[in-house]
């Protein structure tokens, strides 16, 4: 894959400054808009599969152009604005606003260096902004799924505004959900990816898949500890620790709402973003405690104590019964002629 270099100009307009992200399907560049002095853009470069057939490549290109035009219509304060899209040779490009600031992965690293956790009230404020953006995406005529929500894809601008960036794995759902369209094939990032998203674009993901990724992101922000991957949790159901065992300052409601969003089966998660944020911000109800993926250490200790008590009580009953039997046998013996 040949990367663009600083100084390269696309479409006589976008002058490449530097690479700000990269992956298997291409790179993201920071570029200056030479037509509008002082404006900077983030350009997502999308490389096709090198083994793809020419006719399939052409279909994918037409599909990219249709879907990019839909993305360009989105307008929300917590999303970067898509301003342009085009193709050059075999590569497709999506042009978005460049978002200054730092990402939430860096915020976690800063908290770790300080030896403290990010305050829950701060995380909840970020969650409020993120869910506002997701509600907007999910309620479009063609519902838009992000499918790669994670701390490094969430930026904080210098004025404190949250931006959900990188539309590399965006997926559009038709309103009747009879078909699905994918801008770029991809599986997301393992730590934040629900089980149904593994195996590529098989049409099994929906708005609840974004909720799992959001829940996993909030878990990481609250605990400074990456959550167990869905595959690991499938094999070891109790491998996901309760966040309160890591950060005891987390409130019960916040922990339970986050774990609800991270339920393994989509049917066990909140049905939509509004239900989740209502539960998270103390406005809505939570399901029964049984939905939690595992038990806290305190709960396990309580179970151990209950088991020990039950065993002790059982032993006492057996001892009483044995005593009664001995007494009955003694009476029968004495009463015998």
C-alpha positions in Angstrom: 0.0 0.0 0.0 1.5 3.3 -1.1 0.8 6.0 1.4 0.5 9.7 0.6 3.3 11.9 1.7 3.3 15.4 3.3 3.0 17.9 0.5 1.0 15.6 -1.8 -2.2 17.4 -3.1 -5.5 15.6 -3.8 -7.9 17.1 -6.3 -5.9 20.3 -6.5 -7.4 21.2 -3.1 -6.3 19.0 -0.1 -2.6 19.3 0.8 -1.4 16.4 3.0 0.2 17.4 6.2 0.7 14.1 8.1 -0.8 10.7 8.8 -2.9 10.7 11.9 -4.2 7.1 11.8 -3.8 3.9 9.8 -5.2 0.4 9.5 -5.4 -2.5 7.2 -7.9 -0.7 4.8 -6.1 2.6 4.5 -5.0 5.7 6.4 -6.4 8.9 7.8 -4.5 12.1 6.9 -4.6 15.6 8.2 -4.7 17.9 5.3 -5.0 21.7 4.6 -7.8 22.9 2.4 -5.8 25.2 0.0 -9.1 26.9 -1.2 -10.1 27.9 2.3 -7.1 29.3 4.2 -6.9 28.1 7.8 -9.3 25.1 7.3 -8.0 21.6 8.1 -9.6 18.3 7.2 -9.3 14.7 8.1 -9.2 12.5 4.9 -10.1 8.8 5.2 -8.3 6.8 2.5 -10.0 3.5 1.7 -8.0 0.8 -0.2 -9.9 -2.0 -1.9 -9.1 -5.7 -1.3 -6.3 -6.4 -3.8 -7.9 -9.7 -4.7 -11.3 -8.3 -5.6 -12.7 -8.8 -9.0 -13.0 -5.7 -11.3 -16.8 -5.9 -11.6 -17.1 -6.2 -7.8 -14.7 -3.3 -7.3 -17.0 -1.1 -9.5 -20.1 -2.2 -7.6 -18.3 -1.3 -4.3 -17.3 2.1 -5.7 -20.8 3.0 -6.6 -22.0 1.8 -3.2 -19.3 3.9 -1.5 -20.5 7.0 -3.4 -24.1 6.4 -2.5 -23.3 5.9 1.2 -20.8 8.8 1.4 -23.5 11.1 0.1 -25.7 10.0 2.9 -23.0 10.6 5.5 -22.4 14.0 4.0 -26.0 14.9 4.9 -25.4 14.2 8.7 -25.2 17.3 10.8 -24.7 17.0 14.6 -22.4 18.9 17.0 -20.9 15.7 18.4 -20.0 14.3 14.9 -17.4 15.6 12.4 -19.0 17.0 9.3 -18.4 15.0 6.1 -17.7 17.6 3.4 -16.5 15.8 0.3 -15.8 12.3 -1.2 -14.1 11.2 -4.3 -12.1 8.4 -6.0 -8.6 8.5 -7.3 -7.3 5.5 -9.1 -8.4 2.4 -7.1 -8.6 4.4 -3.8 -11.7 6.1 -2.4 -11.5 9.2 -0.1 -13.9 10.6 2.5 -13.2 14.2 3.6 -14.3 15.3 7.1 -13.7 18.1 9.5 -10.4 17.8 11.3 -11.1 17.6 15.1 -8.4 19.2 17.3 -7.8 18.0 20.8 -7.0 14.6 22.4 -8.8 11.3 22.5 -10.3 9.4 25.4 -7.6 6.7 25.2 -5.1 9.5 26.0 -7.4 10.6 28.9 -7.2 7.0 30.3 -3.4 7.0 30.0 -3.2 10.4 31.8 -5.4 9.1 34.7 -3.2 6.0 35.0 -0.1 8.2 35.2 -1.7 10.2 38.0 -2.6 7.0 39.8 -6.3 7.8 39.9 -9.6 7.1 38.1 -11.4 9.5 35.8 -14.3 10.9 38.0 -17.6 9.2 37.3 -19.4 12.6 36.8 -17.0 13.4 34.0 -17.5 10.0 32.3 -21.3 10.4 32.6 -21.1 13.8 30.9 -19.1 12.3 28.1 -21.7 9.5 27.9 -24.5 12.1 27.6 -22.9 13.7 24.6 -22.0 10.3 23.0 -25.5 8.9 23.4 -26.9 12.2 21.9 -24.8 11.5 18.8 -25.8 7.9 18.6 -29.4 8.6 19.0 -29.1 11.0 16.1 -27.3 8.4 14.0 -29.7 5.5 14.9 -32.9 7.5 14.2 -32.0 8.5 10.6 -34.3 7.3 7.8 -31.5 4.9 7.1 -30.2 4.1 10.6 -26.4 4.6 10.8 -24.3 2.3 12.9 -20.8 3.3 13.8 -19.5 -0.2 14.7 -16.1 0.9 16.0 -16.9 3.0 19.1 -13.8 3.0 21.4 -11.8 5.5 23.4 -9.4 6.3 20.7 -12.3 7.2 18.3 -13.7 9.7 20.7 -12.0 13.1 20.8 -12.3 16.0 23.2 -12.0 19.5 21.6 -10.3 22.3 23.4 -13.7 23.7 24.5 -14.7 20.3 26.0 -17.0 19.1 23.2 -17.0 15.3 22.5 -16.7 14.2 18.9 -17.3 10.6 17.7 -14.8 10.3 14.9 -13.7 7.8 12.2 -16.5 6.6 10.0 -14.4 3.8 8.6 -16.8 1.0 9.7 -20.1 2.8 9.4 -23.0 0.6 8.4 -26.3 1.9 7.1 -29.5 0.0 7.9 -32.6 0.4 5.7 -35.6 1.5 7.6 -37.3 -1.9 7.3 -34.0 -3.7 8.1 -34.6 -6.0 5.1 -31.1 -5.2 3.8 -27.9 -3.8 5.1 -25.2 -1.7 3.4 -21.6 -1.4 4.5 -19.3 1.5 3.6 -16.2 -0.4 4.5 -15.9 -4.0 5.6 -14.5 -4.4 9.1 -15.0 -6.0 12.5 -14.2 -3.2 14.9 -11.8 -3.4 17.8 -11.8 -6.7 19.8 -12.1 -5.2 23.3 -15.2 -3.3 22.4 -16.8 -5.6 19.8 -19.9 -7.6 20.5 -20.0 -11.3 19.6 -22.5 -10.8 16.8 -20.1 -8.5 15.0 -17.5 -11.2 14.6 -17.4 -12.9 11.2 -17.7 -9.8 9.0 -20.8 -8.2 7.6 -23.4 -11.0 8.0 -26.3 -8.7 8.7 -26.6 -9.6 12.4 -25.6 -6.2 13.8 -28.1 -3.5 14.8 -28.3 -0.5 17.1 -27.7 -2.8 20.1 -24.2 -3.6 18.8 -23.2 0.1 19.1 -24.6 0.0 22.7 -22.3 -2.9 23.6 -19.3 -1.0 22.3 -20.4 2.1 24.1 -20.8 0.1 27.3 -17.3 -1.4 26.9 -15.9 2.1 26.3 -17.5 3.5 29.5 -16.3 0.4 31.4 -12.7 1.2 30.3 -13.1 4.9 31.1 -14.5 4.2 34.6 -11.9 1.6 35.6 -8.9 2.4 33.5 -8.9 -1.3 32.7 -9.8 -2.8 29.3 -12.9 -5.1 29.5 -12.6 -8.8 28.7 -13.2 -9.5 25.0 -16.6 -11.0 24.0 -14.9 -14.2 22.8 -13.2 -14.7 26.1 -16.4 -14.0 28.0 -18.2 -16.6 25.8 -15.6 -19.2 26.9 -15.3 -18.0 30.4 -18.7 -16.4 31.4 -17.3 -14.8 34.6 -14.2 -13.3 33.0 -15.7 -9.8 33.0 -15.0 -8.3 36.4 -17.7 -6.1 38.0 -16.3 -2.5 37.5 -17.0 -1.8 41.2 -14.4 -4.4 42.1 -11.8 -2.3 40.2 -13.1 1.2 41.2 -15.2 1.0 44.3 -16.2 4.7 43.8 -18.5 3.8 40.9 -22.2 4.1 41.8 -24.4 1.0 41.8 -26.6 2.4 39.1 -23.8 3.3 36.7 -22.1 -0.1 37.1 -25.4 -1.9 36.5 -26.3 0.2 33.4 -22.8 -0.3 31.9 -23.0 -4.1 32.5 -26.5 -4.1 31.0 -25.2 -2.6 27.8 -22.5 -5.2 27.7 -24.8 -8.2 27.9 -23.6 -10.9 25.6 -26.9 -11.5 23.8 -28.4 -8.5 22.0 -31.8 -9.3 23.4 -30.5 -8.8 27.0 -29.2 -5.3 26.3 -31.2 -2.0 26.3 -33.3 -1.9 23.1 -32.1 1.5 22.1 -29.9 4.4 23.1 -32.7 6.4 24.9 -33.5 3.5 27.2 -29.8 3.1 28.1 -29.1 6.8 28.8 -32.3 7.0 30.9 -31.1 4.1 33.0 -27.6 5.5 33.2 -28.6 9.0 34.3 -31.1 7.9 37.0 -34.2 8.6 34.9 -35.2 5.1 33.9 -35.5 1.7 35.3 -32.9 -1.1 35.2 -33.6 -4.8 34.7 -33.3 -7.3 37.6 -29.8 -7.8 39.0 -29.6 -11.2 37.4 -28.5 -9.7 34.1 -24.9 -9.0 35.4 -22.2 -11.1 33.6 -20.6 -12.1 36.9 -20.7 -11.6 40.6 -18.6 -9.2 42.6 -16.1 -10.5 45.1 -18.3 -9.3 47.9 -21.2 -11.3 46.4 -19.0 -14.4 46.1 -17.9 -14.0 49.7 -21.6 -13.7 50.8 -22.4 -16.9 48.8 -19.5 -18.7 50.5 -20.8 -17.6 53.9 -24.3 -18.7 53.0 -23.0 -22.1 51.8 -21.0 -22.5 55.0 -24.1 -21.7 57.1 -26.2 -24.1 55.1 -23.7 -26.8 55.6 -23.5 -26.2 59.3 -27.3 -26.2 59.6 -27.5 -29.4 57.6 -24.9 -31.0 59.8 -26.8 -29.9 62.9 -30.0 -31.5 61.6 -28.2 -34.7 60.8 -26.7 -34.7 64.4 -30.2 -34.2 65.9 -31.7 -37.0 63.8 -28.8 -39.3 64.7 -29.4 -38.5 68.4 -33.1 -39.3 68.0 -32.3 -42.6 66.3 -29.9 -43.6 69.1 -32.5 -42.6 71.7 -35.2 -44.7 70.0 -32.9 -47.6 69.7 -32.0 -47.4 73.4 -35.7 -47.2 74.4 -36.5 -50.2 72.2 -33.6 -52.2 73.7 -34.6 -51.4 77.3 -38.3 -52.2 76.5 -37.4 -55.6 75.1 -38.3 -58.7 77.4 
